Amino acid sequence: MPYPNEHAARVRNPGDFTRFRSKEIANGIRIILGKLKNKNAWDTQAYRFDVAKFTAAEAKQWLKEHDVKYISFEAAVENKKINEGIRKAAGK
């Protein structure tokens, strides 16, 4: 499902996990971690890129530069009302 404010790169299917947490790993980039089913281990499920800081092409370039292999990529969807709110909050 595309998000209105984030580009998303899926690394593993969410059904592989029992719970999730996210962590900012760089300015405008979050990693989604999940606890694997039937294992006491966490693994990367997805990367999310803030649309205010990355275009879809820039996000894909970042993934390539960091050797991240992903199974799908979804660019953020244009949601005028939400994006206007983001711009106002950022003072733009």
GROMACS elastic network, one bead per residue, 0.5 to 0.9 nm:
[ bonds ]
;  ai    aj funct       b0    kb
    1    74     6  0.76150   500
    2     5     6  0.89828   500
    2     6     6  0.79967   500
    2     7     6  0.74251   500
    2     8     6  0.74048   500
    2    74     6  0.56987   500
    2    75     6  0.65178   500
    2    76     6  0.55019   500
    2    77     6  0.58840   500
    3     6     6  0.54884   500
    3     7     6  0.67858   500
    3     8     6  0.76220   500
    3    74     6  0.80982   500
    3    75     6  0.77163   500
    3    76     6  0.50167   500
    3    77     6  0.59324   500
    3    78     6  0.87418   500
    4     7     6  0.82451   500
    4    51     6  0.84163   500
    4    75     6  0.88524   500
    4    76     6  0.51396   500
    4    78     6  0.60287   500
    4    79     6  0.57234   500
    4    80     6  0.89312   500
    4    82     6  0.70829   500
    4    83     6  0.74591   500
    5    49     6  0.82954   500
    5    50     6  0.61488   500
    5    51     6  0.54805   500
    5    52     6  0.77698   500
    5    76     6  0.59234   500
    5    77     6  0.75172   500
    5    78     6  0.82553   500
    5    79     6  0.82956   500
    5    82     6  0.77812   500
    5    83     6  0.71103   500
    5    86     6  0.82844   500
    6    48     6  0.58266   500
    6    49     6  0.51031   500
    6    51     6  0.53474   500
    6    52     6  0.85733   500
    6    54     6  0.87943   500
    6    74     6  0.88485   500
    6    75     6  0.73465   500
    6    76     6  0.52113   500
    6    77     6  0.83457   500
    7    47     6  0.82350   500
    7    48     6  0.55900   500
    7    49     6  0.50042   500
    7    50     6  0.66875   500
    7    51     6  0.66803   500
    7    54     6  0.82235   500
    7    55     6  0.80951   500
    7    56     6  0.63883   500
    7    59     6  0.73963   500
    7    73     6  0.74992   500
    7    74     6  0.58103   500
    7    77     6  0.83941   500
    8    46     6  0.68734   500
    8    47     6  0.58042   500
    8    49     6  0.64950   500
    8    59     6  0.87671   500
    8    72     6  0.81830   500
    8    73     6  0.57019   500
    8    74     6  0.52260   500
    8    75     6  0.64923   500
    8    76     6  0.74187   500
    9    45     6  0.87797   500
    9    46     6  0.54847   500
    9    47     6  0.51551   500
    9    48     6  0.64623   500
    9    49     6  0.85181   500
    9    59     6  0.87188   500
    9    60     6  0.84044   500
    9    63     6  0.85620   500
    9    70     6  0.60956   500
    9    71     6  0.74835   500
    9    72     6  0.57883   500
    9    74     6  0.64651   500
    9    75     6  0.86240   500
   10    13     6  0.70946   500
   10    14     6  0.86851   500
   10    44     6  0.89342   500
   10    45     6  0.62201   500
   10    47     6  0.66326   500
   10    48     6  0.87567   500
   10    69     6  0.89490   500
   10    70     6  0.55418   500
   10    71     6  0.56964   500
   10    72     6  0.52432   500
   10    73     6  0.62952   500
   10    74     6  0.84032   500
   11    44     6  0.66899   500
   11    45     6  0.51438   500
   11    46     6  0.50850   500
   11    47     6  0.76471   500
   11    68     6  0.81389   500
   11    69     6  0.66837   500
   11    71     6  0.55365   500
   11    72     6  0.73399   500
   12    15     6  0.84722   500
   12    16     6  0.72901   500
   12    43     6  0.87249   500
   12    44     6  0.71677   500
   12    46     6  0.68974   500
   12    70     6  0.76021   500
   12    71     6  0.70247   500
   13    16     6  0.58163   500
   13    17     6  0.80538   500
   13    45     6  0.67674   500
   13    46     6  0.87188   500
   13    71     6  0.85777   500
   14    17     6  0.57752   500
   14    18     6  0.84372   500
   14    20     6  0.89283   500
   14    34     6  0.79422   500
   14    45     6  0.66212   500
   14    46     6  0.88083   500
   15    18     6  0.76430   500
   15    37     6  0.85784   500
   16    34     6  0.82114   500
   16    35     6  0.83246   500
   16    36     6  0.59083   500
   16    37     6  0.60265   500
   16    45     6  0.86970   500
   17    20     6  0.74500   500
   17    33     6  0.89956   500
   17    34     6  0.54442   500
   17    35     6  0.52359   500
   17    37     6  0.50931   500
   17    38     6  0.88675   500
   17    42     6  0.85816   500
   17    43     6  0.87538   500
   17    45     6  0.83873   500
   18    34     6  0.69566   500
   18    35     6  0.56749   500
   18    36     6  0.62087   500
   18    37     6  0.55799   500
   18    38     6  0.87255   500
   19    33     6  0.84236   500
   19    34     6  0.55409   500
   19    35     6  0.55517   500
   19    36     6  0.79931   500
   19    37     6  0.88182   500
   20    32     6  0.67646   500
   20    33     6  0.55591   500
   20    35     6  0.65039   500
   20    42     6  0.89097   500
   20    45     6  0.85209   500
   21    31     6  0.84509   500
   21    32     6  0.58612   500
   21    33     6  0.53743   500
   21    34     6  0.64616   500
   21    35     6  0.87775   500
   22    30     6  0.64012   500
   22    31     6  0.55640   500
   22    33     6  0.59293   500
   22    34     6  0.86458   500
   23    29     6  0.85494   500
   23    30     6  0.54144   500
   23    31     6  0.54315   500
   23    32     6  0.66679   500
   23    33     6  0.78794   500
   24    27     6  0.72518   500
   24    28     6  0.74699   500
   24    29     6  0.57972   500
   24    31     6  0.63257   500
   24    32     6  0.89582   500
   25    28     6  0.82444   500
   25    29     6  0.58816   500
   25    30     6  0.56755   500
   25    31     6  0.66142   500
   26    29     6  0.51308   500
   26    30     6  0.71570   500
   27    30     6  0.83907   500
   27    50     6  0.87080   500
   27    53     6  0.81583   500
   28    48     6  0.81592   500
   28    49     6  0.57223   500
   28    51     6  0.81666   500
   28    52     6  0.79616   500
   28    53     6  0.60050   500
   28    54     6  0.75724   500
   29    47     6  0.70286   500
   29    48     6  0.57381   500
   29    50     6  0.64603   500
   29    53     6  0.88927   500
   29    54     6  0.89532   500
   29    59     6  0.89488   500
   30    46     6  0.84432   500
   30    47     6  0.57607   500
   30    48     6  0.50985   500
   30    49     6  0.65709   500
   30    50     6  0.83585   500
   31    44     6  0.70193   500
   31    45     6  0.77149   500
   31    46     6  0.59357   500
   31    48     6  0.63067   500
   31    49     6  0.89892   500
   32    43     6  0.86258   500
   32    44     6  0.60444   500
   32    45     6  0.54869   500
   32    46     6  0.50149   500
   32    47     6  0.60249   500
   32    48     6  0.76244   500
   33    42     6  0.63776   500
   33    43     6  0.55308   500
   33    45     6  0.54090   500
   33    46     6  0.71886   500
   34    41     6  0.84055   500
   34    42     6  0.53292   500
   34    43     6  0.55397   500
   34    44     6  0.63095   500
   34    45     6  0.60535   500
   35    38     6  0.88900   500
   35    39     6  0.75467   500
   35    40     6  0.71458   500
   35    41     6  0.57742   500
   35    43     6  0.65400   500
   35    44     6  0.89720   500
   36    39     6  0.54889   500
   36    40     6  0.69888   500
   36    41     6  0.58602   500
   36    42     6  0.58407   500
   36    43     6  0.68837   500
   37    40     6  0.80913   500
   37    41     6  0.86112   500
   38    41     6  0.88731   500
   39    42     6  0.83318   500
   44    47     6  0.80616   500
   46    70     6  0.80935   500
   47    63     6  0.88207   500
   48    59     6  0.86862   500
   49    52     6  0.87024   500
   49    53     6  0.75909   500
   49    54     6  0.63585   500
   49    55     6  0.84989   500
   49    56     6  0.83905   500
   49    59     6  0.64733   500
   49    76     6  0.89625   500
   50    53     6  0.55088   500
   50    54     6  0.60153   500
   50    55     6  0.84908   500
   50    76     6  0.89105   500
   51    54     6  0.51015   500
   51    55     6  0.61177   500
   51    56     6  0.79153   500
   51    75     6  0.89325   500
   51    76     6  0.71088   500
   52    55     6  0.79787   500
   52    83     6  0.89784   500
   52    86     6  0.80768   500
   52    87     6  0.80894   500
   52    90     6  0.89048   500
   54    57     6  0.77854   500
   54    58     6  0.55310   500
   54    59     6  0.58209   500
   55    58     6  0.50744   500
   55    59     6  0.62191   500
   55    60     6  0.86673   500
   55    75     6  0.83299   500
   55    76     6  0.89837   500
   56    59     6  0.51226   500
   56    60     6  0.62774   500
   56    61     6  0.86258   500
   56    73     6  0.89176   500
   56    74     6  0.82747   500
   56    75     6  0.55667   500
   56    76     6  0.76864   500
   57    60     6  0.51512   500
   57    61     6  0.61477   500
   57    62     6  0.86657   500
   57    75     6  0.89520   500
   58    62     6  0.61553   500
   58    63     6  0.86586   500
   59    62     6  0.50898   500
   59    63     6  0.63227   500
   59    64     6  0.87077   500
   60    63     6  0.50843   500
   60    64     6  0.62274   500
   60    65     6  0.86556   500
   60    73     6  0.82182   500
   61    64     6  0.50348   500
   61    65     6  0.61019   500
   61    66     6  0.85804   500
   62    65     6  0.51046   500
   62    66     6  0.61860   500
   62    67     6  0.85941   500
   62    68     6  0.85656   500
   63    66     6  0.51967   500
   63    67     6  0.61052   500
   63    68     6  0.50570   500
   63    69     6  0.75354   500
   63    70     6  0.84322   500
   64    67     6  0.50707   500
   64    68     6  0.61132   500
   64    69     6  0.78616   500
   65    68     6  0.78483   500
   70    73     6  0.72814   500
   74    77     6  0.85267   500
   76    79     6  0.88171   500
   78    81     6  0.89921   500
   78    82     6  0.85117   500
   78    83     6  0.74235   500
   79    82     6  0.54780   500
   79    83     6  0.58922   500
   79    84     6  0.83973   500
   80    83     6  0.51418   500
   80    84     6  0.59207   500
   80    85     6  0.85639   500
   81    84     6  0.52644   500
   81    85     6  0.64175   500
   81    86     6  0.88666   500
   82    85     6  0.51274   500
   82    86     6  0.63336   500
   82    87     6  0.87680   500
   83    87     6  0.61870   500
   83    88     6  0.85824   500
   84    87     6  0.51044   500
   84    88     6  0.61421   500
   84    89     6  0.85924   500
   85    88     6  0.50931   500
   85    89     6  0.61266   500
   85    90     6  0.85628   500
   86    89     6  0.51471   500
   86    90     6  0.61924   500
   86    91     6  0.86591   500
   86    92     6  0.86725   500
   87    90     6  0.50377   500
   87    91     6  0.61761   500
   87    92     6  0.50741   500
   88    92     6  0.57188   500
   89    92     6  0.76620   500
